Amino acid sequence: MNLKSKNPFLGSKAFNNTSRTFEDATVISYEETMTVSGAMNKSFILLATLLFSAIGTWLLAYNGYNPMLFAIGGAIVGFVLVLIASFKPETSTWVAPGYALFEGLFIGGISAFFEAAYPGIVIQAVSCTFVTFIICFALYKYQIVKVTEKFKSVVIAATFAIATYYLLSWILSFFINFEPVHRGNSLMSIGISVFVIVIASLNLFLDFDQIEKGAERNYPKYMEWFSAMGLMITLVWLYIEFLRLLAKLSSRD
């Protein structure tokens, strides 16, 4: 089975290449291979690191520092670290914690910016993200939602379409007076945000499935960090989309 994920991180060729390498081995030590519990534990470590960094950035913003400087810097470094791990997954052991640290700067800066404009929005976005994660995890764990090849294809296609639309909108804004329909607080814009949140949530199922399949195929231990980093990418995306949706709804009041 060709394992693919919509997550630009988990969807890299690293998983398939790693699988072929380990399938050729005759004896594999359990301590040297990926496990579901190991990947989830590392996910919690990355989440704690991200929250620590985000709270620190939030406090700096509260004391008068420009939060957007942290957001931009964190986003750039975080993106570079994602690229490094995507091409060299064996570096995930140290790249993943670094990603969480710098992505925390991004999350903290963006959150402070939104909170200043819409008081109370951050706790709402965090709650929505947490509840969505728990629901998706429960649906996957109890096999209420099964990740089939068709399911993967639909989610991957939808995610690719969203990424392409965002990229083209961003590029066009530099050359022409272009106002993307996803901006503003129109009903169309709100509908697009809801759609994106649904697709981001469905990505969680692919992340869970990728972690489970990685453990079944005895991927190397460093893939726990790699897959945990991929899960964090999806959660960050989901949180940002909730922030944007809630901001649109608040601006209509």
C-alpha positions in Angstrom: 0.0 0.0 0.0 1.4 3.4 -0.9 1.1 5.5 2.2 0.4 9.2 1.4 -0.6 12.1 3.6 -2.0 15.4 2.7 0.3 16.8 5.4 3.2 18.3 3.4 5.4 16.8 6.1 4.1 13.3 6.6 3.4 13.1 2.9 7.0 13.3 1.9 8.9 10.3 0.4 10.7 9.8 3.7 8.0 7.3 4.9 8.1 5.2 1.8 11.9 5.2 1.6 12.2 4.3 5.2 9.7 1.5 4.8 11.7 -0.1 2.0 14.9 0.1 4.0 13.5 -1.6 7.1 11.5 -4.2 5.2 14.8 -5.6 3.9 16.1 -6.1 7.5 15.8 -9.5 9.0 16.0 -8.7 12.7 14.9 -5.4 14.2 15.2 -4.4 17.8 11.9 -3.1 19.3 13.8 -0.3 21.0 15.1 0.9 17.6 11.8 1.1 15.9 8.9 3.5 15.9 5.9 2.9 18.2 2.5 4.6 18.4 3.0 5.4 22.1 6.5 6.8 21.3 5.1 9.1 18.6 2.3 10.3 20.8 4.6 10.9 23.7 6.9 13.0 21.5 3.8 14.8 20.2 3.0 15.9 23.7 6.6 17.0 24.2 6.5 19.1 21.1 3.1 20.6 22.2 4.5 21.5 25.6 7.5 23.2 23.9 5.3 25.1 21.5 3.0 26.3 24.4 6.0 27.3 26.5 7.4 29.4 23.6 4.0 30.8 22.7 3.3 31.9 26.3 6.7 33.6 26.5 6.0 35.5 23.3 2.6 36.4 24.6 4.1 37.9 27.7 6.6 39.9 25.7 3.8 41.3 23.5 1.9 42.2 26.7 5.0 44.2 27.8 5.0 46.3 24.7 7.0 44.3 22.2 5.7 44.0 18.6 4.1 40.5 18.4 4.3 40.4 14.6 8.1 40.4 14.7 8.0 37.2 16.6 5.3 35.8 14.4 7.2 36.5 11.2 10.6 35.3 12.5 9.1 32.2 14.0 7.2 31.4 10.8 10.3 31.7 8.6 12.6 29.6 10.8 9.8 27.1 11.4 9.3 26.7 7.6 13.0 26.2 7.0 13.1 23.5 9.7 10.2 21.7 8.1 12.0 21.7 4.8 15.1 20.2 6.5 13.2 17.4 8.1 11.2 16.7 5.0 14.4 16.1 3.0 16.4 14.6 5.8 14.0 12.9 8.3 16.9 11.4 10.3 17.5 15.0 11.6 14.0 15.1 13.1 15.4 14.2 16.6 16.7 17.8 16.9 14.8 19.6 14.2 11.3 18.7 15.6 11.9 20.4 19.0 13.4 23.4 17.2 10.4 23.6 15.0 8.1 23.5 18.1 10.1 26.3 19.7 10.0 28.7 16.8 6.5 27.8 15.8 5.6 28.8 19.3 6.9 32.3 18.5 4.6 32.4 15.5 1.6 31.1 17.4 2.3 33.5 20.4 2.7 36.5 18.1 -0.4 35.8 16.0 -2.5 35.0 19.1 -1.4 38.3 20.7 -2.4 40.2 17.6 -5.8 38.6 17.3 -6.5 38.9 21.1 -5.8 42.7 20.9 -8.4 43.0 18.2 -10.9 40.5 19.6 -10.6 40.0 23.3 -11.3 36.4 24.3 -10.8 34.9 20.9 -7.6 33.0 21.7 -9.2 30.8 24.4 -12.1 30.1 22.1 -9.7 29.0 19.3 -7.7 26.9 21.7 -10.9 25.2 23.0 -12.2 24.6 19.4 -8.8 23.1 18.4 -8.6 20.8 21.5 -12.2 19.6 21.1 -11.8 18.9 17.4 -8.6 16.9 18.1 -10.3 14.8 20.8 -13.3 14.1 18.6 -11.2 13.1 15.6 -9.0 10.9 17.8 -12.0 9.2 19.3 -13.6 8.6 15.9 -10.3 7.2 14.6 -9.5 5.1 17.6 -13.0 3.4 17.7 -12.9 3.0 13.9 -16.1 5.1 13.4 -14.2 6.8 10.6 -11.9 4.6 8.6 -9.1 5.9 6.5 -9.5 4.2 3.2 -7.6 5.0 0.0 -10.6 6.9 -1.4 -10.7 8.9 1.9 -7.1 9.8 1.5 -7.4 10.8 -2.1 -10.3 13.1 -1.4 -8.6 14.8 1.6 -5.3 15.1 -0.3 -7.0 16.6 -3.3 -9.0 19.1 -1.2 -5.9 20.1 0.8 -3.9 20.6 -2.4 -6.7 22.8 -3.8 -6.7 25.0 -0.7 -2.9 25.4 -0.7 -3.0 26.3 -4.4 -5.7 28.8 -3.9 -3.9 30.5 -1.0 -0.7 30.6 -2.9 -2.2 32.1 -6.0 -4.1 34.7 -4.0 -0.9 35.7 -2.2 1.1 36.0 -5.4 -1.7 38.0 -7.3 -1.9 40.5 -4.4 1.6 41.6 -5.2 0.8 42.5 -8.8 -2.8 43.5 -9.1 -5.5 45.0 -6.9 -6.9 41.7 -6.0 -9.1 41.0 -3.0 -9.5 37.2 -2.4 -12.9 36.0 -1.5 -11.7 34.3 1.7 -10.9 37.7 3.2 -13.4 39.9 4.9 -16.4 38.8 6.9 -18.9 38.0 4.1 -21.0 34.8 4.3 -18.9 33.5 1.4 -15.7 34.1 3.3 -17.1 32.5 6.4 -18.2 29.5 4.4 -14.7 29.1 3.0 -13.2 29.2 6.5 -15.6 26.5 7.7 -14.7 24.4 4.7 -11.0 24.8 5.3 -11.5 23.8 9.0 -13.3 20.7 8.0 -10.4 19.7 5.6 -7.8 20.5 8.3 -9.8 18.3 10.7 -9.9 15.4 8.2 -6.1 15.7 7.9 -5.9 14.6 11.5 -7.3 11.2 10.5 -4.5 10.8 7.9 -1.9 11.8 10.5 -3.2 9.2 13.0 -3.3 6.6 10.2 0.3 7.5 9.1 1.6 7.1 12.7 -0.2 3.7 13.1 1.1 2.4 9.8 4.6 3.6 10.5 4.7 1.6 13.8 3.3 -1.5 12.0 6.0 -1.3 9.3 8.8 -0.9 12.0 10.1 2.5 10.9 13.2 3.7 12.7 12.9 5.4 16.0 13.6 8.9 14.7 10.4 8.7 12.7 8.5 9.2 16.0 9.8 12.7 16.0 9.2 13.1 12.3 5.5 12.0 12.6 5.0 14.0 15.8 6.2 17.1 14.0 3.8 16.4 11.2 0.9 16.2 13.6 1.9 19.5 15.1 1.8 21.1 11.7 -1.8 20.0 11.2 -2.8 21.3 14.7 -1.1 24.6 14.1 -3.0 24.9 10.8 -6.3 24.0 12.5 -5.7 26.6 15.3 -4.9 29.4 12.8 -8.0 28.6 10.8 -10.2 28.7 13.9 -8.7 32.1 14.8 -9.6 33.4 11.4 -13.1 32.1 11.5 -13.8 33.4 14.9 -12.4 36.8 13.9 -14.7 37.0 11.0 -17.7 36.1 13.1 -16.8 38.6 15.8 -16.4 41.4 13.2 -20.0 40.9 12.1 -21.4 41.6 15.6 
